[in-house]
Amino acid sequence: MELCLRHWMTDLLLLFPGRRFKKRRIQMIADNHPYHPLNILAAVIGLVLIAISILLCYGFADRLARILGATGMTVILQLSSFFLVCIGVQIAWNGIKASLESLTLHFG
């Protein structure tokens, strides 16, 4: 769990310019100190952003549905479904890639 969370926090901080340098620096910090204040701060910022986005989505859902109408809501539903499929394909691809890489390490 810690490794997955650490990579997620690293990816969150890499949304800004200068990714390569930041990634090396953040990985060095995260590898040496899993409970470094930078890691904790990144986790808290991520949680707050997710909570705010969920609050806004649920809070304004009825108004947005009235403004968009039936056709607009259908478009939003299909776009969100497409994004979920893309995320699922990415997760599956990462798993298959890791499995194949581990096979080449064992047999190559």
Phi and psi in radians as a Rosetta constraint file:
Dihedral C 1 N 2 CA 2 C 2 CIRCULARHARMONIC -1.122 0.35
Dihedral N 2 CA 2 C 2 N 3 CIRCULARHARMONIC -0.691 0.35
Dihedral C 2 N 3 CA 3 C 3 CIRCULARHARMONIC -1.138 0.35
Dihedral N 3 CA 3 C 3 N 4 CIRCULARHARMONIC -0.760 0.35
Dihedral C 3 N 4 CA 4 C 4 CIRCULARHARMONIC -1.119 0.35
Dihedral N 4 CA 4 C 4 N 5 CIRCULARHARMONIC -0.781 0.35
Dihedral C 4 N 5 CA 5 C 5 CIRCULARHARMONIC -1.103 0.35
Dihedral N 5 CA 5 C 5 N 6 CIRCULARHARMONIC -0.672 0.35
Dihedral C 5 N 6 CA 6 C 6 CIRCULARHARMONIC -1.127 0.35
Dihedral N 6 CA 6 C 6 N 7 CIRCULARHARMONIC -0.743 0.35
Dihedral C 6 N 7 CA 7 C 7 CIRCULARHARMONIC -1.195 0.35
Dihedral N 7 CA 7 C 7 N 8 CIRCULARHARMONIC -0.607 0.35
Dihedral C 7 N 8 CA 8 C 8 CIRCULARHARMONIC -1.134 0.35
Dihedral N 8 CA 8 C 8 N 9 CIRCULARHARMONIC -0.732 0.35
Dihedral C 8 N 9 CA 9 C 9 CIRCULARHARMONIC -1.159 0.35
Dihedral N 9 CA 9 C 9 N 10 CIRCULARHARMONIC -0.660 0.35
Dihedral C 9 N 10 CA 10 C 10 CIRCULARHARMONIC -1.093 0.35
Dihedral N 10 CA 10 C 10 N 11 CIRCULARHARMONIC -0.773 0.35
Dihedral C 10 N 11 CA 11 C 11 CIRCULARHARMONIC -1.133 0.35
Dihedral N 11 CA 11 C 11 N 12 CIRCULARHARMONIC -0.614 0.35
Dihedral C 11 N 12 CA 12 C 12 CIRCULARHARMONIC -1.089 0.35
Dihedral N 12 CA 12 C 12 N 13 CIRCULARHARMONIC -0.722 0.35
Dihedral C 12 N 13 CA 13 C 13 CIRCULARHARMONIC -1.360 0.35
Dihedral N 13 CA 13 C 13 N 14 CIRCULARHARMONIC -0.220 0.35
Dihedral C 13 N 14 CA 14 C 14 CIRCULARHARMONIC -1.579 0.35
Dihedral N 14 CA 14 C 14 N 15 CIRCULARHARMONIC 0.149 0.35
Dihedral C 14 N 15 CA 15 C 15 CIRCULARHARMONIC -1.275 0.35
Dihedral N 15 CA 15 C 15 N 16 CIRCULARHARMONIC -0.157 0.35
Dihedral C 15 N 16 CA 16 C 16 CIRCULARHARMONIC -1.848 0.35
Dihedral N 16 CA 16 C 16 N 17 CIRCULARHARMONIC 2.891 0.35
Dihedral C 16 N 17 CA 17 C 17 CIRCULARHARMONIC -1.062 0.35
Dihedral N 17 CA 17 C 17 N 18 CIRCULARHARMONIC 2.776 0.35
Dihedral C 17 N 18 CA 18 C 18 CIRCULARHARMONIC 1.393 0.35
Dihedral N 18 CA 18 C 18 N 19 CIRCULARHARMONIC 0.675 0.35
Dihedral C 18 N 19 CA 19 C 19 CIRCULARHARMONIC -1.086 0.35
Dihedral N 19 CA 19 C 19 N 20 CIRCULARHARMONIC -0.773 0.35
Dihedral C 19 N 20 CA 20 C 20 CIRCULARHARMONIC -1.078 0.35
Dihedral N 20 CA 20 C 20 N 21 CIRCULARHARMONIC -0.834 0.35
Dihedral C 20 N 21 CA 21 C 21 CIRCULARHARMONIC -1.119 0.35
Dihedral N 21 CA 21 C 21 N 22 CIRCULARHARMONIC -0.775 0.35
Dihedral C 21 N 22 CA 22 C 22 CIRCULARHARMONIC -1.082 0.35
Dihedral N 22 CA 22 C 22 N 23 CIRCULARHARMONIC -0.724 0.35
Dihedral C 22 N 23 CA 23 C 23 CIRCULARHARMONIC -1.089 0.35
Dihedral N 23 CA 23 C 23 N 24 CIRCULARHARMONIC -0.771 0.35
Dihedral C 23 N 24 CA 24 C 24 CIRCULARHARMONIC -1.093 0.35
Dihedral N 24 CA 24 C 24 N 25 CIRCULARHARMONIC -0.796 0.35
Dihedral C 24 N 25 CA 25 C 25 CIRCULARHARMONIC -1.118 0.35
Dihedral N 25 CA 25 C 25 N 26 CIRCULARHARMONIC -0.800 0.35
Dihedral C 25 N 26 CA 26 C 26 CIRCULARHARMONIC -1.162 0.35
Dihedral N 26 CA 26 C 26 N 27 CIRCULARHARMONIC -0.695 0.35
Dihedral C 26 N 27 CA 27 C 27 CIRCULARHARMONIC -1.125 0.35
Dihedral N 27 CA 27 C 27 N 28 CIRCULARHARMONIC -0.678 0.35
Dihedral C 27 N 28 CA 28 C 28 CIRCULARHARMONIC -1.107 0.35
Dihedral N 28 CA 28 C 28 N 29 CIRCULARHARMONIC -0.752 0.35
Dihedral C 28 N 29 CA 29 C 29 CIRCULARHARMONIC -1.147 0.35
Dihedral N 29 CA 29 C 29 N 30 CIRCULARHARMONIC -0.818 0.35
Dihedral C 29 N 30 CA 30 C 30 CIRCULARHARMONIC -1.167 0.35
Dihedral N 30 CA 30 C 30 N 31 CIRCULARHARMONIC -0.633 0.35
Dihedral C 30 N 31 CA 31 C 31 CIRCULARHARMONIC -1.211 0.35
Dihedral N 31 CA 31 C 31 N 32 CIRCULARHARMONIC -0.613 0.35
Dihedral C 31 N 32 CA 32 C 32 CIRCULARHARMONIC -1.451 0.35
Dihedral N 32 CA 32 C 32 N 33 CIRCULARHARMONIC -0.586 0.35
Dihedral C 32 N 33 CA 33 C 33 CIRCULARHARMONIC -2.414 0.35
Dihedral N 33 CA 33 C 33 N 34 CIRCULARHARMONIC 1.632 0.35
Dihedral C 33 N 34 CA 34 C 34 CIRCULARHARMONIC -1.115 0.35
Dihedral N 34 CA 34 C 34 N 35 CIRCULARHARMONIC -0.456 0.35
Dihedral C 34 N 35 CA 35 C 35 CIRCULARHARMONIC -1.859 0.35
Dihedral N 35 CA 35 C 35 N 36 CIRCULARHARMONIC 0.622 0.35
Dihedral C 35 N 36 CA 36 C 36 CIRCULARHARMONIC -1.161 0.35
Dihedral N 36 CA 36 C 36 N 37 CIRCULARHARMONIC 2.532 0.35
Dihedral C 36 N 37 CA 37 C 37 CIRCULARHARMONIC -0.982 0.35
Dihedral N 37 CA 37 C 37 N 38 CIRCULARHARMONIC -0.532 0.35
Dihedral C 37 N 38 CA 38 C 38 CIRCULARHARMONIC -1.140 0.35
Dihedral N 38 CA 38 C 38 N 39 CIRCULARHARMONIC -0.684 0.35
Dihedral C 38 N 39 CA 39 C 39 CIRCULARHARMONIC -1.147 0.35
Dihedral N 39 CA 39 C 39 N 40 CIRCULARHARMONIC -0.761 0.35
Dihedral C 39 N 40 CA 40 C 40 CIRCULARHARMONIC -1.147 0.35
Dihedral N 40 CA 40 C 40 N 41 CIRCULARHARMONIC -0.729 0.35
Dihedral C 40 N 41 CA 41 C 41 CIRCULARHARMONIC -1.093 0.35
Dihedral N 41 CA 41 C 41 N 42 CIRCULARHARMONIC -0.743 0.35
Dihedral C 41 N 42 CA 42 C 42 CIRCULARHARMONIC -1.100 0.35
Dihedral N 42 CA 42 C 42 N 43 CIRCULARHARMONIC -0.698 0.35
Dihedral C 42 N 43 CA 43 C 43 CIRCULARHARMONIC -1.141 0.35
Dihedral N 43 CA 43 C 43 N 44 CIRCULARHARMONIC -0.755 0.35
Dihedral C 43 N 44 CA 44 C 44 CIRCULARHARMONIC -1.154 0.35
Dihedral N 44 CA 44 C 44 N 45 CIRCULARHARMONIC -0.746 0.35
Dihedral C 44 N 45 CA 45 C 45 CIRCULARHARMONIC -1.079 0.35
Dihedral N 45 CA 45 C 45 N 46 CIRCULARHARMONIC -0.768 0.35
Dihedral C 45 N 46 CA 46 C 46 CIRCULARHARMONIC -1.075 0.35
Dihedral N 46 CA 46 C 46 N 47 CIRCULARHARMONIC -0.770 0.35
Dihedral C 46 N 47 CA 47 C 47 CIRCULARHARMONIC -1.112 0.35
Dihedral N 47 CA 47 C 47 N 48 CIRCULARHARMONIC -0.713 0.35
Dihedral C 47 N 48 CA 48 C 48 CIRCULARHARMONIC -1.149 0.35
Dihedral N 48 CA 48 C 48 N 49 CIRCULARHARMONIC -0.761 0.35
Dihedral C 48 N 49 CA 49 C 49 CIRCULARHARMONIC -1.093 0.35
Dihedral N 49 CA 49 C 49 N 50 CIRCULARHARMONIC -0.722 0.35
Dihedral C 49 N 50 CA 50 C 50 CIRCULARHARMONIC -1.147 0.35
Dihedral N 50 CA 50 C 50 N 51 CIRCULARHARMONIC -0.749 0.35
Dihedral C 50 N 51 CA 51 C 51 CIRCULARHARMONIC -1.098 0.35
Dihedral N 51 CA 51 C 51 N 52 CIRCULARHARMONIC -0.730 0.35
Dihedral C 51 N 52 CA 52 C 52 CIRCULARHARMONIC -1.149 0.35
Dihedral N 52 CA 52 C 52 N 53 CIRCULARHARMONIC -0.734 0.35
Dihedral C 52 N 53 CA 53 C 53 CIRCULARHARMONIC -1.142 0.35
Dihedral N 53 CA 53 C 53 N 54 CIRCULARHARMONIC -0.679 0.35
Dihedral C 53 N 54 CA 54 C 54 CIRCULARHARMONIC -1.157 0.35
Dihedral N 54 CA 54 C 54 N 55 CIRCULARHARMONIC -0.738 0.35
Dihedral C 54 N 55 CA 55 C 55 CIRCULARHARMONIC -1.052 0.35
Dihedral N 55 CA 55 C 55 N 56 CIRCULARHARMONIC -0.787 0.35
Dihedral C 55 N 56 CA 56 C 56 CIRCULARHARMONIC -1.159 0.35
Dihedral N 56 CA 56 C 56 N 57 CIRCULARHARMONIC -0.715 0.35
Dihedral C 56 N 57 CA 57 C 57 CIRCULARHARMONIC -1.100 0.35
Dihedral N 57 CA 57 C 57 N 58 CIRCULARHARMONIC -0.829 0.35
Dihedral C 57 N 58 CA 58 C 58 CIRCULARHARMONIC -1.287 0.35
Dihedral N 58 CA 58 C 58 N 59 CIRCULARHARMONIC -0.583 0.35
Dihedral C 58 N 59 CA 59 C 59 CIRCULARHARMONIC -1.205 0.35
Dihedral N 59 CA 59 C 59 N 60 CIRCULARHARMONIC -0.621 0.35
Dihedral C 59 N 60 CA 60 C 60 CIRCULARHARMONIC -1.898 0.35
Dihedral N 60 CA 60 C 60 N 61 CIRCULARHARMONIC 0.272 0.35
Dihedral C 60 N 61 CA 61 C 61 CIRCULARHARMONIC -1.131 0.35
Dihedral N 61 CA 61 C 61 N 62 CIRCULARHARMONIC -0.748 0.35
Dihedral C 61 N 62 CA 62 C 62 CIRCULARHARMONIC -1.182 0.35
Dihedral N 62 CA 62 C 62 N 63 CIRCULARHARMONIC -0.700 0.35
Dihedral C 62 N 63 CA 63 C 63 CIRCULARHARMONIC -1.148 0.35
Dihedral N 63 CA 63 C 63 N 64 CIRCULARHARMONIC -0.736 0.35
Dihedral C 63 N 64 CA 64 C 64 CIRCULARHARMONIC -1.127 0.35
Dihedral N 64 CA 64 C 64 N 65 CIRCULARHARMONIC -0.681 0.35
Dihedral C 64 N 65 CA 65 C 65 CIRCULARHARMONIC -1.126 0.35
Dihedral N 65 CA 65 C 65 N 66 CIRCULARHARMONIC -0.681 0.35
Dihedral C 65 N 66 CA 66 C 66 CIRCULARHARMONIC -1.177 0.35
Dihedral N 66 CA 66 C 66 N 67 CIRCULARHARMONIC -0.698 0.35
Dihedral C 66 N 67 CA 67 C 67 CIRCULARHARMONIC -1.205 0.35
Dihedral N 67 CA 67 C 67 N 68 CIRCULARHARMONIC -0.775 0.35
Dihedral C 67 N 68 CA 68 C 68 CIRCULARHARMONIC -1.331 0.35
Dihedral N 68 CA 68 C 68 N 69 CIRCULARHARMONIC -0.558 0.35
Dihedral C 68 N 69 CA 69 C 69 CIRCULARHARMONIC 1.379 0.35
Dihedral N 69 CA 69 C 69 N 70 CIRCULARHARMONIC -3.062 0.35
Dihedral C 69 N 70 CA 70 C 70 CIRCULARHARMONIC -1.173 0.35
Dihedral N 70 CA 70 C 70 N 71 CIRCULARHARMONIC -0.749 0.35
Dihedral C 70 N 71 CA 71 C 71 CIRCULARHARMONIC -1.151 0.35
Dihedral N 71 CA 71 C 71 N 72 CIRCULARHARMONIC -0.767 0.35
Dihedral C 71 N 72 CA 72 C 72 CIRCULARHARMONIC -1.096 0.35
Dihedral N 72 CA 72 C 72 N 73 CIRCULARHARMONIC -0.688 0.35
Dihedral C 72 N 73 CA 73 C 73 CIRCULARHARMONIC -1.184 0.35
Dihedral N 73 CA 73 C 73 N 74 CIRCULARHARMONIC -0.586 0.35
Dihedral C 73 N 74 CA 74 C 74 CIRCULARHARMONIC -1.131 0.35
Dihedral N 74 CA 74 C 74 N 75 CIRCULARHARMONIC -0.733 0.35
Dihedral C 74 N 75 CA 75 C 75 CIRCULARHARMONIC -1.098 0.35
Dihedral N 75 CA 75 C 75 N 76 CIRCULARHARMONIC -0.803 0.35
Dihedral C 75 N 76 CA 76 C 76 CIRCULARHARMONIC -1.054 0.35
Dihedral N 76 CA 76 C 76 N 77 CIRCULARHARMONIC -0.749 0.35
Dihedral C 76 N 77 CA 77 C 77 CIRCULARHARMONIC -1.095 0.35
Dihedral N 77 CA 77 C 77 N 78 CIRCULARHARMONIC -0.757 0.35
Dihedral C 77 N 78 CA 78 C 78 CIRCULARHARMONIC -1.204 0.35
Dihedral N 78 CA 78 C 78 N 79 CIRCULARHARMONIC -0.657 0.35
Dihedral C 78 N 79 CA 79 C 79 CIRCULARHARMONIC -1.133 0.35
Dihedral N 79 CA 79 C 79 N 80 CIRCULARHARMONIC -0.757 0.35
Dihedral C 79 N 80 CA 80 C 80 CIRCULARHARMONIC -1.165 0.35
Dihedral N 80 CA 80 C 80 N 81 CIRCULARHARMONIC -0.621 0.35
Dihedral C 80 N 81 CA 81 C 81 CIRCULARHARMONIC -1.123 0.35
Dihedral N 81 CA 81 C 81 N 82 CIRCULARHARMONIC -0.724 0.35
Dihedral C 81 N 82 CA 82 C 82 CIRCULARHARMONIC -1.073 0.35
Dihedral N 82 CA 82 C 82 N 83 CIRCULARHARMONIC -0.769 0.35
Dihedral C 82 N 83 CA 83 C 83 CIRCULARHARMONIC -1.097 0.35
Dihedral N 83 CA 83 C 83 N 84 CIRCULARHARMONIC -0.689 0.35
Dihedral C 83 N 84 CA 84 C 84 CIRCULARHARMONIC -1.131 0.35
Dihedral N 84 CA 84 C 84 N 85 CIRCULARHARMONIC -0.679 0.35
Dihedral C 84 N 85 CA 85 C 85 CIRCULARHARMONIC -1.119 0.35
Dihedral N 85 CA 85 C 85 N 86 CIRCULARHARMONIC -0.730 0.35
Dihedral C 85 N 86 CA 86 C 86 CIRCULARHARMONIC -1.062 0.35
Dihedral N 86 CA 86 C 86 N 87 CIRCULARHARMONIC -0.748 0.35
Dihedral C 86 N 87 CA 87 C 87 CIRCULARHARMONIC -1.117 0.35
Dihedral N 87 CA 87 C 87 N 88 CIRCULARHARMONIC -0.734 0.35
Dihedral C 87 N 88 CA 88 C 88 CIRCULARHARMONIC -1.096 0.35
Dihedral N 88 CA 88 C 88 N 89 CIRCULARHARMONIC -0.729 0.35
Dihedral C 88 N 89 CA 89 C 89 CIRCULARHARMONIC -1.118 0.35
Dihedral N 89 CA 89 C 89 N 90 CIRCULARHARMONIC -0.703 0.35
Dihedral C 89 N 90 CA 90 C 90 CIRCULARHARMONIC -1.111 0.35
Dihedral N 90 CA 90 C 90 N 91 CIRCULARHARMONIC -0.745 0.35
Dihedral C 90 N 91 CA 91 C 91 CIRCULARHARMONIC -1.120 0.35
Dihedral N 91 CA 91 C 91 N 92 CIRCULARHARMONIC -0.761 0.35
Dihedral C 91 N 92 CA 92 C 92 CIRCULARHARMONIC -1.109 0.35
Dihedral N 92 CA 92 C 92 N 93 CIRCULARHARMONIC -0.754 0.35
Dihedral C 92 N 93 CA 93 C 93 CIRCULARHARMONIC -1.086 0.35
Dihedral N 93 CA 93 C 93 N 94 CIRCULARHARMONIC -0.746 0.35
Dihedral C 93 N 94 CA 94 C 94 CIRCULARHARMONIC -1.077 0.35
Dihedral N 94 CA 94 C 94 N 95 CIRCULARHARMONIC -0.703 0.35
Dihedral C 94 N 95 CA 95 C 95 CIRCULARHARMONIC -1.162 0.35
Dihedral N 95 CA 95 C 95 N 96 CIRCULARHARMONIC -0.757 0.35
Dihedral C 95 N 96 CA 96 C 96 CIRCULARHARMONIC -1.135 0.35
Dihedral N 96 CA 96 C 96 N 97 CIRCULARHARMONIC -0.743 0.35
Dihedral C 96 N 97 CA 97 C 97 CIRCULARHARMONIC -1.085 0.35
Dihedral N 97 CA 97 C 97 N 98 CIRCULARHARMONIC -0.771 0.35
Dihedral C 97 N 98 CA 98 C 98 CIRCULARHARMONIC -1.133 0.35
Dihedral N 98 CA 98 C 98 N 99 CIRCULARHARMONIC -0.682 0.35
Dihedral C 98 N 99 CA 99 C 99 CIRCULARHARMONIC -1.117 0.35
Dihedral N 99 CA 99 C 99 N 100 CIRCULARHARMONIC -0.774 0.35
Dihedral C 99 N 100 CA 100 C 100 CIRCULARHARMONIC -1.153 0.35
Dihedral N 100 CA 100 C 100 N 101 CIRCULARHARMONIC -0.657 0.35
Dihedral C 100 N 101 CA 101 C 101 CIRCULARHARMONIC -1.144 0.35
Dihedral N 101 CA 101 C 101 N 102 CIRCULARHARMONIC -0.657 0.35
Dihedral C 101 N 102 CA 102 C 102 CIRCULARHARMONIC -1.220 0.35
Dihedral N 102 CA 102 C 102 N 103 CIRCULARHARMONIC -0.557 0.35
Dihedral C 102 N 103 CA 103 C 103 CIRCULARHARMONIC -1.155 0.35
Dihedral N 103 CA 103 C 103 N 104 CIRCULARHARMONIC -0.722 0.35
Dihedral C 103 N 104 CA 104 C 104 CIRCULARHARMONIC -1.188 0.35
Dihedral N 104 CA 104 C 104 N 105 CIRCULARHARMONIC -0.506 0.35
Dihedral C 104 N 105 CA 105 C 105 CIRCULARHARMONIC -1.227 0.35
Dihedral N 105 CA 105 C 105 N 106 CIRCULARHARMONIC -0.633 0.35
Dihedral C 105 N 106 CA 106 C 106 CIRCULARHARMONIC -1.380 0.35
Dihedral N 106 CA 106 C 106 N 107 CIRCULARHARMONIC -0.644 0.35
Dihedral C 106 N 107 CA 107 C 107 CIRCULARHARMONIC -1.872 0.35
Dihedral N 107 CA 107 C 107 N 108 CIRCULARHARMONIC -0.200 0.35
